[in-house]
Amino acid sequence: MRVIFDTNILIHIEDPKELSENLQDLLKIFREHGHQIFIHPASFKDIDNDQDESRKKIILSKLKGYPHIESPPKPTDDFLSSVGTSSNPNEMNDNEILFAIQRNAADFLITEDYGLQKKAIKANLEDRVLSIDSALDYFKNLYARKAIRHPLLKEDFVR
């Protein structure tokens, strides 16, 4: 599966701080099952808005190590009317990322941005725009091994 990580998730991963256990577990599942992590080009625009030049340079250098969505689709007027238009650069970037999910440039978007999650509901994409915790639950359930039980077999006789 193709998964876009929102800017806020990427910053958590690349910061010189400990990762939350849930994010560690999610990354492990992605690596074990061959899921691809992508960056949307709008994330680079988000980082470009950072006023701290030193931090901006460091984060951009780290993000260049990820594959990014090539030629992402631009949001249509219909899409923008459903999620809301804005002149705020961060909101415009969020709309671009969300539209890429709607157009299947990736299967999921992982974000901790509550505003982006609310927009996903408006666009009927809430099942594909997940927080770290909900993504971890989804992927754990997806790969959970379930013991197959046959109704004619009794546990007494199976060893």
N, C-alpha and C positions, 0 to 999 in steps of 0.2 A: 504494500500500500504506500501511497504517496501522502506525506503529512507535511503541512506547512506549520512551522513554529512562528508564532507572533513575536514581535520585537521584545516584549517583556519576558518571554520565556528564554529567548536567546541570550539576553543580558544576564539572566540568572545562571545559565549554563556557563557562560564565558567569564563571569566575574570571578575574582580570586577569593571566593567565599565557599563555604560548604553548601552542597546542594541538599535540598530537602530529601528525605527518604523516598517520598512518593515520586519525585522527579527522577531520582536514581533508578527506582524500580521501572518506571516508564521507559527510560532510555535503554535499560537492559532488555526489556521485552522487545523494543524496536530493533535492537541489534541482533538478538537471538532469532528473530523471525524475518529479518531482512527488509524491514520497512525503511523507506527512504525519507530522510528529513530534508526539507527544502526551505529556502528563504524566498519570500516574495520581494521583488525589487522595491516595493513601497517601504519595506523595513529599512532599506538603505537611506531612503528619504527621511524616515523617522529619526535615524541616528544623525543625519546631517543637520537636523534642527537642534542638536545638543549644543549648548553654549560653551561647554567645557571642551576646549580643543584637544587637550591631551587625552581625555577619556574617549572622545569621539574617534580620534586616530587609532587608539588601541582596539576599540570595539569593532570599527570597520575592518581593521586588519584581520581580526578573528572571524568575522562573518564571511570574509572572502573565501574561507576554507570550506564553506558549505555550497552545495549546488543550489542554484536559484531557478525559479520558474522562468522559462524563456518565453518572451513575447506574451505576457499575461494579457487577458482580455480587459478592455476598458469598460467600466460600468455604463450601462445603458440608462437613458432617461427614465424608463419604466422601473428599473432596479432602484435608482436613486430616489424616485418618488415613494417607493415602498419602505426604504430604510431611512430616508431623510437626507437632504442635501445640506452641505455646510461649506463655509469658506475657511474653516479651521483646517490647517494642513494635516494635523493628526487624524481628524475625522475623515478627510478625503483619502488618506492612506488606508485607513480601516475599511472604507467602502471598496477600495480597489482589491484589498486582500479578500474580503468577503465575497465579492463578485467572482473572483477566481475560483472559490469553492463552489459557488452556484454553477459555474461553467465547467466544473469537473477538471480543473487544472491540477487538483489534488483531492484526495478522498476526505481528509480531515484538516481542520485548523485547531491547533492547541493554543489557548490564550488564557490569561488570568485577567484580561480586560473586561470588566463587567459591562461597560457600555457596548463593547463589540458583541458580547454574548446577547445583550438585549436586542441589538440590531439583527442578529442571527434569527431570533424569534420572529421578528417582523418579516424577514425574508424566507421564513419556513426552513431554515437551515440549522435549527437548534440541535438536531441529532448528528450534525457533522462539525459543529463548533463546540469544542469541549474544553473544560478546565483540566488542569493536571489531574485532579482527583477523579473526575468523571472519565477521563481518558484511561486512567489506570484501571478503574473498575471495568470499563468496556473491554479493554484488551486482556485483562486477567480472565474475564468470563469467556472471551473468544477462544482462548487457548487452554481453558481449564480441562483437565482430564477427568472424565466421568467414568466411573466403573459401570460396565455394562452388566446388567442383571437380567437373567432369563427367568421367567416366572416358574418354570419347571425345576430349576435348580434351587436346592436349599443350601444354605450356608453350612449346615452340618456335614454335607457330603463333599464339599469342594475344599480341597487342600492341596 
